[in-house]
Amino acid sequence: MRIWIRRAARNPLLVAGAAGLVIFVVVAALSDWIQPFPKDSQGATHIENALRSPSGTHLFGTDVLGRDVFSLVVAGSRISLVAGVSTAVGILCIGLTLGLTAGFIGGWLSELIMRITDLFLSFPSLLLAMAITAALGPSLRNAMIAVAITWWPSYCRLTRGEVLGLREKEFVESARAIGASTGRIMFRHVLPNCFAPIFVTMMLDVGLIILTTSSLSFLGLGAQPPTPEWGLLVTTGRTQFLTHWWVTTFPGLALFFVVLSFSLVGEGLRELLDPKMRKAGKGK
Amino acid sequence: MRTYILRRLGLAVLILLGASFVTFLLTRIIPSDPAMLWVGRFATPQQIEAARERLGLNHPWYVQYTRYIGGLFRGDLGVSVRTHKPVGRELLARLPASLELIAVGMAVGLIAGIVLGCLAAARPHSLFDQVTRFLSVGGVALPQFWFAMILQLIFGRILGILPLAGRMDLRLELSYPVHSVSGFYLIDALMSGNWVALQDVFLHLILPAATLAAYPIGMSARLVRAKMIEVLNEDYIRTARAFGVHDLRVFTRHALRNAIGPVVTLSAISLVYTLVGTFLVESIFAWPGIGSYTAQAILSNDVSVILGVTLLVASMTVVFNLAADLGLALLDPRIRLE
C-alpha cells in the first residue's frame, strides 16, 4: 500500500488531478457557506447591479440579471458533482448488469445484448443524447437520462470482456463446485474482480459525463434557468460575452478545471495500474 | 478482401436501418406535433388537419416508417417541418462548409498531435513530456463551446487580428465573390486564383478549426506517446541503433511506422467527435454548415431534420470506421482482413 502511495506521489499529473478533485468536492460540499450571495443562485435578481466587472464584493463580477457570478459558479459545482456522479452510477448499474449477463450467461441473450450495444456504439453519443433530450423535453434530469442511455454500451462491452476472461478462472470453478448459485458467483466472485479497469475508465468518464451534460445545457436542452448549471451560465452570458467577458469565462473555466481534474486522475491511475507503462518509465 | 468489404457494407446497411428505426421512434415520442409546427402558431384546426394529412401523420407509425425508408432509397429525406424545404438538399448544400472546417481542424490536430507525441516519447518523463501529457489531457477535457468563445475574445476582440465569425467577410463576398464549384471555399478560391478571397477564407477558418483541433491533438498525442514508448523499447529498434542508423531515421522509419496503427483507428473516432463538435462550435462562429442547422432544428423540434442528420452522421461514422480498418490493413501487412 505504501509503495502505491509513493508511486502515485511521483506522478505529478495524478497529484495535480487529485488536488483538483479534492478542491471540487470540498467546494461542492460547502457550497452553501462559501457563496457570498446565496440567494442569487436560487433565482434572486438585482437588475440595478447588472454586469458589474469583477471587484472585491463581486469576485467574478455580476451577470445580466445582477447575480453574483462567483456565487453561481460555486452553486454550480454541487449541481455538476451530483449530476456527474449519479449519471455515472446509473451507467454503471445498466452497463455492469448487462455486461455480466452477456459475459456470464451467454447464448442468445448475450448475442442480443451485444448487438444492441453495437447499435448504440455506432452513434456519436452527443448526437443521440441530443435527440433523446429533444424527445423527452429539455431539463437537467432528462439530459442526465439521455447521457446514461448513450453511455452504458461501452461499459457493457468492457465488463463483458473482463467477465469472459474471469469465467474460466479456478476460483470461479471452485465456487461452483461448492454449490454457489449463478447469481452469487456473478456478483460476489466475478464482479469484484473486474472492478479495477472499470473504475479507472469511470474516473476518466465522470469528467466527460459532466462535460456532455453541460454541452446539452449549453444547447438549451439541459438545465433551465435560473438553475446555476455551468453550461447554462456560459450560454446566458453569450450575448454580452465580447463586452462583458467575466459572465461566461468563469463558469467555463470551472467546468474545464473539473473535467481536467477527473481526466488527470483517470490517466494517472491507468498508468499506475499498467505495468507496461511503468517499465518504460523505469528504463530512464 | 472484396468479401470483407461487402460484408462490412452489408452490416453497415443493417446498422443504418437500426439507427433510423431508433431515431424514428424517438421522433414519435417528441411531445410537439409536427403538423402544428408545419402550419405555424395561428393556424385554424382545418389547416392543422390538412397538414396532418399532407405529412402522413394520420397513418399508423409503421406505415410512416416504411414510407420514410422507401423515400430514403429514392434519396428523399423528407421536408423540414419548420422551413418546408427538402432536408436532403439543405444538408447537401451545407455539407461542404462543415467538411472543410472538419478537414482543416482534423489535419492540424492529427499532425500536431503526432509530432508532440513523438517528441514526448523521445524523452519520457522529461519536463517537455509532462507538459505534453498535461496538454493532451487538457485538449480532451476542454469544453469546446467555451474554448471557442475564449478564442473569439482573445484573437477577435482583444488582439483584433482574426475575424470573429462567418465564413468570409461580407464586403469581400460582394467585391471578390468565390464561384462555388466544390463548395469548399479554400479550393474554389485557389482554383480561380482569387487570392484576396483565399486569404480572407483562410483567416476565417483559423479560430473554428483551432477549436475543433484541440480534441484530436490531445487524443493523438497521448496515443502516439504511449505507443512510441512501447515500440522504442523493442529489440529491433536497438538493433537498428546498433547498426548505426541515424536517430531521425530510426524514429520515422522504424518506430513511427509501427506506432501509427492505432492512430488510424483513432482518427475515425476523432472525426466523429469533431463532426458532432460542429453542432456546438458552428453556431458560435456563425458557420453556415450542418452543425448550426442541426442545433437550430433540435431546439425547434424539427423532426425530419433531426432524423436526416442522425442518419447522415451515422452513415458517416460507419464509412469512417470502415475506411480506418482498410487503411490499417494497407499500412500494416500483418493484418489480414477476413
Interface residues (C-beta under 8 A of the other chain):
Chain A: P12 L13 A16 D118 L119 S122 F123 P124 L126 L127 L128 M130 A131 I132 A134 A135 L136 G137 G207 L208 L211 S214 S215 F218 L219 G220 L221 G231 V234 R238 F241 L242 W245 T248 T249 G252 L253 L255 F256 V259 L260 F262 S263 L264 E267 K276 M277 K279 A280 G281 G283 K284
Chain B: I15 G18 A19 V22 T23 L26 T27 I29 I30 P31 P124 H125 Q130 R133 F134 V137 G138 V140 A141 L142 P143 Q144 F145 W146 F147 M149 I150 Q152 L153 G156 R157 L164 R222 A226 I229 E230 N233 V272 Y273 L275 V276 F279 L280 I284 T294 A295 I298 L299 N301 I306 V309 T310 V313 A314 T317 V318
